[in-house]
Amino acid sequence: MGMPSLMGVILAAGKGTRMRPFSEHWPKPILPLGGKPLIAHQLEMMKAVGVEDVVIVIGHLGHQVVRELGDGERFGLNIRYVEQGETLGIAHAVYKLEKHVDRPFFLFLGDIYFETENLASMPERMMGPGGADGVLAVMREPDAEKIRRNFVVLTDANGRVHRGVEKPRFARTDLKGCGIYLFDQSFFDAVRRTPRTAMRDEYEITDAIQIYIDDGYRVEAAEVIKADLNLSYPMDLLALNLRWLDVHGARNLIGRSVQIAEGASLERCLVLDGAVIEKPIKMREVLVFPGVRVKHEGDLTRAIITKETEIFDNEAAQP
């Protein structure tokens, strides 16, 4: 058997209340990372493993996602959109997709930056007799606090998953789930039977996965994630962009049609398309959104500057 034909699904409906004030103007998945929307990086990852058709679940400010990505032609993809409506958890968003998915599908959480290796090994695990029905992307996580904020995956010696635990206080493993999943269509049978949780009053994806496993389906874990960074709080956006600079070995990122005053000094900055630095100031670890005119007289350190707002790292001295 050859590689299975795959669809892609990206969940981009969340309100991002912890990201205010950014979430008042933009959905998290279209915030800039390395000069393009975060979700664009995920679309490129899907394209690289053979996905051609993608469904994006939208909600809060969803029209901006549609306007940014369109029909997917510029990514070499066919993109369709589904409204989640009331946001009741990841499994609820997946439930909305059943009639739009007609083959095995990659599922990405749209507010996470991933660094992966050998992502194609996930669909390879579905090939042949006895292949997996579902594959969870995982990584070894040394930070216990990050494990407590996510979920852990318990496996046997062959990598077969027998349990996932959401936000464990006392984790029995350092194998962390990372927000990339691959499922056969049969997964929808489990999603439809997933109960609402008492703790968060939502439909959790880990509960749906456990039902799927208990139904006898084979779910495996694939250690294909090198790093995953969640976009949860405003300064996370700066951290993600600085990480992008480091990964690409870049000192700065200067977009198209940017104007920088003579004498200005930039260190680890991202100044995006059409932005203007008016004064000969020093800037270190600053993200400037497209079209912004930076008029500061004093130097800037660890800041995000948009047309609507300015956010500074509380630990960095500012003018």
C-alpha positions in Angstrom: 0.0 0.0 0.0 1.1 3.5 -0.7 0.9 6.6 1.5 -2.8 7.3 2.4 -4.5 10.3 0.8 -4.8 12.9 3.5 -6.9 16.0 4.4 -5.8 18.8 6.7 -7.8 20.4 9.5 -6.7 23.5 11.4 -8.7 24.7 14.4 -8.7 28.6 14.4 -11.9 29.5 16.2 -10.7 30.4 19.7 -11.3 33.8 21.3 -7.8 34.1 22.8 -9.0 36.1 25.8 -5.6 35.8 27.5 -4.0 37.4 24.4 -5.8 40.8 24.8 -5.3 43.4 23.5 -4.2 41.5 20.3 -7.2 39.2 20.3 -9.5 42.3 20.1 -8.1 43.0 16.6 -6.8 39.6 15.2 -7.5 35.9 15.6 -4.4 34.3 17.1 -3.6 32.1 14.1 -3.0 35.1 11.8 -0.7 37.0 14.1 2.7 37.4 12.5 5.5 34.9 12.8 8.7 35.5 10.8 6.8 37.9 8.6 3.8 35.8 7.7 0.8 34.5 9.7 1.4 31.7 12.2 -1.2 29.6 10.4 0.7 29.9 7.1 3.6 28.0 8.6 1.1 25.2 9.4 -0.3 25.2 5.9 3.2 24.8 4.5 3.9 21.9 6.8 0.7 20.2 5.6 1.6 20.8 2.0 5.0 19.2 2.6 3.5 15.9 3.6 1.1 15.7 0.6 -2.0 17.4 1.9 -4.0 19.3 -0.8 -7.4 19.9 0.8 -7.6 21.8 4.1 -10.6 22.7 6.2 -10.2 25.5 8.7 -12.6 25.9 11.7 -13.2 29.5 12.3 -15.0 31.5 15.0 -13.8 34.7 16.6 -13.0 37.3 13.9 -13.1 34.4 11.4 -13.6 36.8 8.5 -10.0 37.9 9.0 -8.7 34.3 8.6 -10.7 34.0 5.4 -9.5 37.3 4.1 -5.9 36.4 4.9 -5.8 32.9 3.4 -8.5 33.0 0.8 -9.1 29.8 -1.1 -5.5 28.6 -0.5 -4.3 29.1 -4.1 -1.2 30.9 -3.1 -0.2 28.0 -0.8 -1.0 25.4 -3.5 -3.9 24.2 -1.4 -7.7 24.1 -1.6 -9.0 25.7 1.6 -12.6 25.6 2.9 -14.0 27.1 6.1 -16.4 25.8 8.8 -17.9 28.0 11.5 -17.7 26.4 15.0 -20.3 28.6 16.5 -20.2 28.2 20.3 -16.7 27.3 21.3 -17.0 24.3 23.6 -13.5 22.6 23.3 -11.4 20.9 20.7 -13.5 17.8 20.4 -16.6 20.0 19.8 -14.7 21.7 16.9 -13.8 18.3 15.5 -17.4 17.2 15.7 -18.4 20.1 13.4 -16.1 18.6 10.7 -17.5 15.2 10.2 -19.5 15.9 7.0 -16.6 17.9 5.6 -13.9 15.1 6.0 -13.8 12.1 3.6 -10.4 10.5 4.3 -7.8 10.3 7.1 -6.9 13.8 8.3 -4.1 15.8 10.0 -5.5 18.0 12.8 -3.4 21.0 13.9 -4.2 23.4 16.7 -3.9 26.8 15.0 -2.3 28.8 17.8 0.9 26.8 18.3 4.3 27.1 16.6 5.8 23.8 15.8 9.3 22.7 14.9 9.0 19.1 13.6 11.2 16.4 12.2 10.0 13.6 9.9 6.3 14.5 10.1 5.8 12.2 7.2 6.4 9.2 9.5 2.9 9.8 11.0 1.0 8.8 7.9 3.5 6.0 7.2 2.3 4.4 10.5 -1.1 4.1 8.9 0.2 2.0 6.0 -0.3 -1.7 5.6 -2.2 -4.4 7.5 -2.2 -3.7 11.3 -1.4 0.0 10.7 -2.4 2.7 13.1 -5.9 4.2 13.1 -4.6 7.3 14.8 -1.2 8.9 15.5 -0.3 11.5 18.1 2.6 13.9 17.6 4.6 13.9 20.9 7.9 15.1 22.4 10.0 14.5 25.5 9.3 17.4 27.8 11.7 18.0 30.6 9.7 21.0 32.0 7.1 19.6 34.4 5.1 22.8 34.4 4.6 22.6 30.6 3.4 19.0 31.0 0.8 20.2 33.6 -0.5 22.7 31.1 -0.9 20.1 28.3 -1.4 16.4 28.2 0.8 13.3 28.6 0.7 10.1 26.6 1.1 6.7 28.1 2.4 4.0 25.7 3.6 0.4 25.7 7.1 -0.5 24.5 6.0 -0.4 20.9 4.7 3.1 21.0 1.0 2.1 21.2 -1.0 4.6 23.2 -3.2 3.2 26.0 -4.0 6.4 27.8 -3.8 10.2 27.6 -4.1 12.4 30.6 -5.2 16.0 30.3 -3.3 18.5 32.4 -1.9 16.0 34.9 -0.8 17.2 38.3 1.3 14.1 38.8 2.6 12.9 35.4 3.8 9.3 35.1 5.8 10.1 31.9 7.6 13.0 30.2 5.9 12.1 26.8 3.9 15.2 26.0 1.1 15.6 23.4 1.8 18.5 21.2 -1.3 19.6 19.2 -0.8 17.7 16.0 -2.9 14.6 15.4 -3.6 12.2 12.6 -6.9 10.3 12.6 -8.8 7.9 10.4 -12.5 8.9 9.8 -13.6 6.3 12.3 -12.4 8.8 15.0 -15.7 10.7 14.5 -17.6 7.7 16.1 -15.6 8.5 19.3 -16.1 12.2 19.0 -19.9 11.9 18.8 -19.8 10.0 22.1 -17.5 12.3 24.0 -19.0 13.8 27.2 -18.6 17.3 28.5 -16.1 17.5 31.2 -16.9 18.6 34.8 -13.7 20.6 35.2 -13.8 22.9 32.2 -17.4 22.2 30.9 -15.9 21.4 27.4 -15.5 18.5 25.1 -11.9 17.4 25.5 -9.9 15.8 22.6 -8.1 13.6 25.1 -11.5 12.1 26.2 -12.4 11.4 22.6 -9.0 9.7 22.0 -9.5 7.5 25.1 -13.0 6.4 23.8 -11.3 5.6 20.5 -8.7 3.5 22.2 -11.2 1.8 24.4 -13.2 0.9 21.2 -10.2 -1.1 20.1 -8.6 1.2 17.6 -4.9 1.4 17.4 -3.4 4.8 18.3 0.3 5.3 18.3 2.7 8.1 19.5 5.3 9.5 17.1 8.2 11.6 18.5 8.2 14.1 15.7 8.2 17.4 17.6 11.4 19.2 18.4 9.7 22.2 19.9 6.2 23.6 20.4 5.5 27.1 21.6 1.9 28.1 22.5 0.6 31.5 21.7 -1.2 32.2 25.0 -0.1 35.6 26.3 0.9 38.8 24.5 4.6 38.5 25.1 4.5 35.0 23.7 4.3 36.5 20.3 7.6 38.2 20.7 9.2 35.0 22.1 8.0 33.0 19.1 9.4 35.6 16.7 12.7 35.7 18.5 12.8 31.9 18.3 12.1 32.1 14.6 15.1 34.5 14.2 17.3 32.0 16.0 16.2 29.0 14.1 16.8 30.8 10.8 20.2 32.2 11.9 19.0 35.8 11.3 20.0 38.9 13.2 16.9 40.9 12.1 14.0 40.5 9.7 13.2 43.6 7.7 10.1 43.5 5.6 9.3 45.0 2.2 9.2 48.8 1.8 10.5 49.4 5.4 12.1 52.8 6.1 14.7 53.1 8.8 16.1 56.4 10.0 19.8 56.9 9.4 21.7 56.1 12.6 19.0 53.7 13.9 20.4 50.5 15.4 18.5 47.2 15.3 19.4 44.0 17.2 17.1 40.9 17.0 14.2 42.9 15.7 11.4 42.1 13.2 10.2 45.2 11.3 7.4 44.1 9.0 6.2 45.4 5.6 5.7 49.1 5.3 6.8 50.0 8.8 8.8 53.2 9.4 11.4 53.9 12.1 11.4 57.7 12.2 14.2 58.4 14.8 17.8 57.2 15.1 17.1 55.1 18.1 18.4 51.8 19.4 16.0 48.9 19.2 16.6 45.5 20.7 14.2 42.5 20.5 11.3 44.5 19.1 8.5 43.3 16.8 6.9 46.1 14.7 3.7 45.3 12.9 3.1 46.1 9.2 2.6 49.8 8.4 3.4 51.1 11.8 5.3 54.4 12.2 7.6 54.2 15.3 8.0 57.7 16.6 9.7 57.1 19.9 12.5 59.4 20.9 14.1 56.9 23.3 15.5 53.5 22.8 13.2 50.4 22.8 13.8 47.0 24.3 11.6 43.9 24.2 8.4 45.4 22.8 5.6 44.8 20.3 4.4 47.8 18.5 1.1 47.8 16.5 -1.0 50.6 15.1 -3.5 50.0 17.9 -1.3 49.4 20.9 2.2 49.0 22.4 3.2 46.2 24.7 6.4 46.1 26.7 8.1 43.3 28.7 7.5 44.3 32.3 11.1 43.3 33.1 12.7 45.5 30.4 13.4 49.2 31.1 11.4 51.5 28.8 11.3 55.2 28.1 
